[in-house]
């Protein structure tokens, strides 16, 4: 979330597009965290004998 607020500021002060890498990495990490959280919250399958 912080990277999303930092990106416009970094784009203004940094000549190259290196700030974009930080945004992409932050988005990938956020996606993995959200997917992991969603997976953990799923109810476990109950085995019937």
Biopython code that builds the backbone (N, CA, C, O; Angstrom):
import numpy as np
from Bio.PDB.StructureBuilder import StructureBuilder

atoms = [
    (1, "UNK", "N", (0.832, -1.188, 0.000)),
    (1, "UNK", "CA", (0.000, 0.000, 0.000)),
    (1, "UNK", "C", (0.875, 1.249, 0.000)),
    (1, "UNK", "O", (0.590, 2.233, -0.682)),
    (2, "UNK", "N", (1.931, 1.180, 0.773)),
    (2, "UNK", "CA", (2.836, 2.319, 0.834)),
    (2, "UNK", "C", (3.478, 2.573, -0.523)),
    (2, "UNK", "O", (3.692, 3.723, -0.906)),
    (3, "UNK", "N", (3.786, 1.499, -1.253)),
    (3, "UNK", "CA", (4.405, 1.658, -2.570)),
    (3, "UNK", "C", (3.472, 2.378, -3.537)),
    (3, "UNK", "O", (3.932, 3.117, -4.408)),
    (4, "UNK", "N", (2.178, 2.170, -3.393)),
    (4, "UNK", "CA", (1.222, 2.839, -4.272)),
    (4, "UNK", "C", (1.227, 4.346, -4.051)),
    (4, "UNK", "O", (1.048, 5.115, -4.996)),
    (5, "UNK", "N", (1.432, 4.770, -2.812)),
    (5, "UNK", "CA", (1.501, 6.200, -2.528)),
    (5, "UNK", "C", (2.867, 6.783, -2.874)),
    (5, "UNK", "O", (2.984, 7.967, -3.191)),
    (6, "UNK", "N", (3.888, 5.948, -2.812)),
    (6, "UNK", "CA", (5.247, 6.402, -3.077)),
    (6, "UNK", "C", (5.513, 6.545, -4.575)),
    (6, "UNK", "O", (6.326, 7.380, -4.973)),
    (7, "UNK", "N", (4.854, 5.761, -5.401)),
    (7, "UNK", "CA", (5.149, 5.705, -6.829)),
    (7, "UNK", "C", (5.048, 7.049, -7.546)),
    (7, "UNK", "O", (5.986, 7.404, -8.260)),
    (8, "UNK", "N", (3.979, 7.811, -7.400)),
    (8, "UNK", "CA", (3.917, 9.090, -8.115)),
    (8, "UNK", "C", (5.027, 10.049, -7.699)),
    (8, "UNK", "O", (5.561, 10.788, -8.526)),
    (9, "UNK", "N", (5.367, 10.033, -6.429)),
    (9, "UNK", "CA", (6.439, 10.894, -5.942)),
    (9, "UNK", "C", (7.779, 10.459, -6.515)),
    (9, "UNK", "O", (8.578, 11.292, -6.943)),
    (10, "UNK", "N", (8.020, 9.158, -6.522)),
    (10, "UNK", "CA", (9.270, 8.635, -7.065)),
    (10, "UNK", "C", (9.359, 8.902, -8.563)),
    (10, "UNK", "O", (10.439, 9.207, -9.071)),
    (11, "UNK", "N", (8.255, 8.794, -9.268)),
    (11, "UNK", "CA", (8.258, 9.045, -10.710)),
    (11, "UNK", "C", (8.620, 10.490, -11.010)),
    (11, "UNK", "O", (9.221, 10.780, -12.045)),
    (12, "UNK", "N", (8.264, 11.382, -10.127)),
    (12, "UNK", "CA", (8.550, 12.800, -10.339)),
    (12, "UNK", "C", (10.029, 13.113, -10.127)),
    (12, "UNK", "O", (10.598, 13.943, -10.836)),
    (13, "UNK", "N", (10.656, 12.448, -9.146)),
    (13, "UNK", "CA", (12.030, 12.788, -8.778)),
    (13, "UNK", "C", (13.094, 11.879, -9.387)),
    (13, "UNK", "O", (14.270, 12.244, -9.410)),
    (14, "UNK", "N", (12.708, 10.710, -9.879)),
    (14, "UNK", "CA", (13.684, 9.772, -10.438)),
    (14, "UNK", "C", (13.600, 9.832, -11.952)),
    (14, "UNK", "O", (12.513, 9.801, -12.527)),
    (15, "UNK", "N", (14.760, 9.917, -12.591)),
    (15, "UNK", "CA", (14.813, 10.053, -14.051)),
    (15, "UNK", "C", (14.355, 8.784, -14.767)),
    (15, "UNK", "O", (13.582, 8.859, -15.722)),
    (16, "UNK", "N", (14.820, 7.625, -14.318)),
    (16, "UNK", "CA", (14.482, 6.387, -15.014)),
    (16, "UNK", "C", (13.206, 5.768, -14.442)),
    (16, "UNK", "O", (12.543, 6.358, -13.588)),
    (17, "UNK", "N", (12.881, 4.594, -14.919)),
    (17, "UNK", "CA", (11.640, 3.935, -14.496)),
    (17, "UNK", "C", (11.899, 2.889, -13.418)),
    (17, "UNK", "O", (11.148, 1.919, -13.314)),
    (18, "UNK", "N", (12.943, 3.066, -12.618)),
    (18, "UNK", "CA", (13.252, 2.076, -11.585)),
    (18, "UNK", "C", (12.167, 2.019, -10.515)),
    (18, "UNK", "O", (12.012, 0.996, -9.849)),
    (19, "UNK", "N", (11.424, 3.092, -10.342)),
    (19, "UNK", "CA", (10.343, 3.100, -9.362)),
    (19, "UNK", "C", (9.261, 2.095, -9.738)),
    (19, "UNK", "O", (8.560, 1.574, -8.871)),
    (20, "UNK", "N", (9.129, 1.823, -11.048)),
    (20, "UNK", "CA", (8.108, 0.889, -11.510)),
    (20, "UNK", "C", (8.390, -0.525, -11.000)),
    (20, "UNK", "O", (7.464, -1.279, -10.700)),
    (21, "UNK", "N", (9.668, -0.874, -10.905)),
    (21, "UNK", "CA", (10.042, -2.194, -10.387)),
    (21, "UNK", "C", (9.542, -2.374, -8.957)),
    (21, "UNK", "O", (9.017, -3.431, -8.608)),
    (22, "UNK", "N", (9.704, -1.355, -8.140)),
    (22, "UNK", "CA", (9.244, -1.426, -6.753)),
    (22, "UNK", "C", (7.729, -1.603, -6.687)),
    (22, "UNK", "O", (7.226, -2.340, -5.839)),
    (23, "UNK", "N", (7.013, -0.940, -7.562)),
    (23, "UNK", "CA", (5.551, -1.065, -7.582)),
    (23, "UNK", "C", (5.142, -2.473, -7.997)),
    (23, "UNK", "O", (4.239, -3.062, -7.403)),
    (24, "UNK", "N", (5.806, -3.012, -9.016)),
    (24, "UNK", "CA", (5.480, -4.361, -9.486)),
    (24, "UNK", "C", (5.772, -5.393, -8.397)),
    (24, "UNK", "O", (4.967, -6.294, -8.163)),
    (25, "UNK", "N", (6.903, -5.266, -7.741)),
    (25, "UNK", "CA", (7.245, -6.197, -6.657)),
    (25, "UNK", "C", (6.230, -6.092, -5.525)),
    (25, "UNK", "O", (5.815, -7.110, -4.972)),
    (26, "UNK", "N", (5.831, -4.883, -5.176)),
    (26, "UNK", "CA", (4.837, -4.696, -4.118)),
    (26, "UNK", "C", (3.502, -5.335, -4.499)),
    (26, "UNK", "O", (2.832, -5.924, -3.651)),
    (27, "UNK", "N", (3.120, -5.221, -5.753)),
    (27, "UNK", "CA", (1.861, -5.822, -6.204)),
    (27, "UNK", "C", (1.932, -7.348, -6.164)),
    (27, "UNK", "O", (0.967, -8.005, -5.772)),
    (28, "UNK", "N", (3.065, -7.909, -6.566)),
    (28, "UNK", "CA", (3.225, -9.368, -6.536)),
    (28, "UNK", "C", (3.175, -9.875, -5.096)),
    (28, "UNK", "O", (2.504, -10.866, -4.808)),
    (29, "UNK", "N", (3.874, -9.206, -4.206)),
    (29, "UNK", "CA", (3.876, -9.608, -2.795)),
    (29, "UNK", "C", (2.467, -9.499, -2.213)),
    (29, "UNK", "O", (2.029, -10.390, -1.485)),
    (30, "UNK", "N", (1.763, -8.424, -2.526)),
    (30, "UNK", "CA", (0.394, -8.255, -2.024)),
    (30, "UNK", "C", (-0.520, -9.356, -2.551)),
    (30, "UNK", "O", (-1.365, -9.866, -1.815)),
    (31, "UNK", "N", (-0.358, -9.725, -3.822)),
    (31, "UNK", "CA", (-1.176, -10.786, -4.404)),
    (31, "UNK", "C", (-0.924, -12.116, -3.711)),
    (31, "UNK", "O", (-1.863, -12.858, -3.421)),
    (32, "UNK", "N", (0.340, -12.417, -3.445)),
    (32, "UNK", "CA", (0.682, -13.671, -2.767)),
    (32, "UNK", "C", (0.117, -13.686, -1.350)),
    (32, "UNK", "O", (-0.409, -14.706, -0.904)),
    (33, "UNK", "N", (0.220, -12.580, -0.652)),
    (33, "UNK", "CA", (-0.306, -12.510, 0.717)),
    (33, "UNK", "C", (-1.818, -12.684, 0.723)),
    (33, "UNK", "O", (-2.353, -13.416, 1.555)),
    (34, "UNK", "N", (-2.511, -12.020, -0.195)),
    (34, "UNK", "CA", (-3.969, -12.153, -0.260)),
    (34, "UNK", "C", (-4.390, -13.565, -0.637)),
    (34, "UNK", "O", (-5.347, -14.094, -0.072)),
    (35, "UNK", "N", (-3.687, -14.185, -1.587)),
    (35, "UNK", "CA", (-4.020, -15.549, -1.988)),
    (35, "UNK", "C", (-3.778, -16.524, -0.841)),
    (35, "UNK", "O", (-4.575, -17.435, -0.619)),
    (36, "UNK", "N", (-2.689, -16.336, -0.118)),
    (36, "UNK", "CA", (-2.386, -17.200, 1.024)),
    (36, "UNK", "C", (-3.441, -17.046, 2.112)),
    (36, "UNK", "O", (-3.878, -18.033, 2.705)),
    (37, "UNK", "N", (-3.842, -15.822, 2.368)),
    (37, "UNK", "CA", (-4.862, -15.566, 3.382)),
    (37, "UNK", "C", (-6.194, -16.197, 2.984)),
    (37, "UNK", "O", (-6.880, -16.789, 3.818)),
    (38, "UNK", "N", (-6.557, -16.068, 1.714)),
    (38, "UNK", "CA", (-7.812, -16.656, 1.238)),
    (38, "UNK", "C", (-7.765, -18.178, 1.336)),
    (38, "UNK", "O", (-8.762, -18.814, 1.680)),
    (39, "UNK", "N", (-6.607, -18.757, 1.033)),
    (39, "UNK", "CA", (-6.463, -20.213, 1.108)),
    (39, "UNK", "C", (-6.578, -20.704, 2.547)),
    (39, "UNK", "O", (-7.180, -21.748, 2.798)),
    (40, "UNK", "N", (-6.014, -19.972, 3.483)),
    (40, "UNK", "CA", (-6.067, -20.381, 4.891)),
    (40, "UNK", "C", (-7.471, -20.275, 5.462)),
    (40, "UNK", "O", (-7.825, -21.025, 6.372)),
    (41, "UNK", "N", (-8.267, -19.365, 4.948)),
    (41, "UNK", "CA", (-9.615, -19.158, 5.480)),
    (41, "UNK", "C", (-10.632, -20.147, 4.927)),
    (41, "UNK", "O", (-11.759, -20.212, 5.417)),
    (42, "UNK", "N", (-10.248, -20.917, 3.912)),
    (42, "UNK", "CA", (-11.177, -21.897, 3.352)),
    (42, "UNK", "C", (-11.418, -23.008, 4.365)),
    (42, "UNK", "O", (-10.490, -23.438, 5.050)),
    (43, "UNK", "N", (-12.653, -23.472, 4.461)),
    (43, "UNK", "CA", (-12.916, -24.575, 5.402)),
    (43, "UNK", "C", (-12.230, -25.857, 4.922)),
    (43, "UNK", "O", (-12.138, -26.122, 3.723)),
    (44, "UNK", "N", (-11.759, -26.636, 5.882)),
    (44, "UNK", "CA", (-11.089, -27.888, 5.543)),
    (44, "UNK", "C", (-12.118, -28.920, 5.096)),
    (44, "UNK", "O", (-13.250, -28.941, 5.578)),
    (45, "UNK", "N", (-11.702, -29.770, 4.172)),
    (45, "UNK", "CA", (-12.580, -30.831, 3.690)),
    (45, "UNK", "C", (-12.748, -31.877, 4.787)),
    (45, "UNK", "O", (-11.780, -32.261, 5.444)),
    (46, "UNK", "N", (-13.969, -32.327, 4.977)),
    (46, "UNK", "CA", (-14.263, -33.336, 5.994)),
    (46, "UNK", "C", (-14.346, -34.688, 5.306)),
    (46, "UNK", "O", (-15.115, -34.872, 4.363)),
    (47, "UNK", "N", (-13.540, -35.637, 5.791)),
    (47, "UNK", "CA", (-13.556, -36.976, 5.207)),
    (47, "UNK", "C", (-14.694, -37.788, 5.810)),
    (47, "UNK", "O", (-14.878, -37.822, 7.027)),
    (48, "UNK", "N", (-15.452, -38.440, 4.937)),
    (48, "UNK", "CA", (-16.531, -39.311, 5.395)),
    (48, "UNK", "C", (-16.096, -40.752, 5.215)),
    (48, "UNK", "O", (-15.583, -41.118, 4.157)),
    (49, "UNK", "N", (-16.294, -41.575, 6.237)),
    (49, "UNK", "CA", (-15.888, -42.988, 6.153)),
    (49, "UNK", "C", (-17.055, -43.860, 5.813)),
    (49, "UNK", "O", (-16.905, -45.077, 5.700)),
]
sb = StructureBuilder()
sb.init_structure("model")
sb.init_model(0)
sb.init_chain("A")
sb.init_seg("    ")
for serial, (resi, resn, name, xyz) in enumerate(atoms, 1):
    if name == "N":
        sb.init_residue(resn, " ", resi, " ")
    sb.init_atom(name, np.array(xyz, "f"), 0.0, 1.0, " ", f" {name:<3s}", serial, name[0])
structure = sb.get_structure()
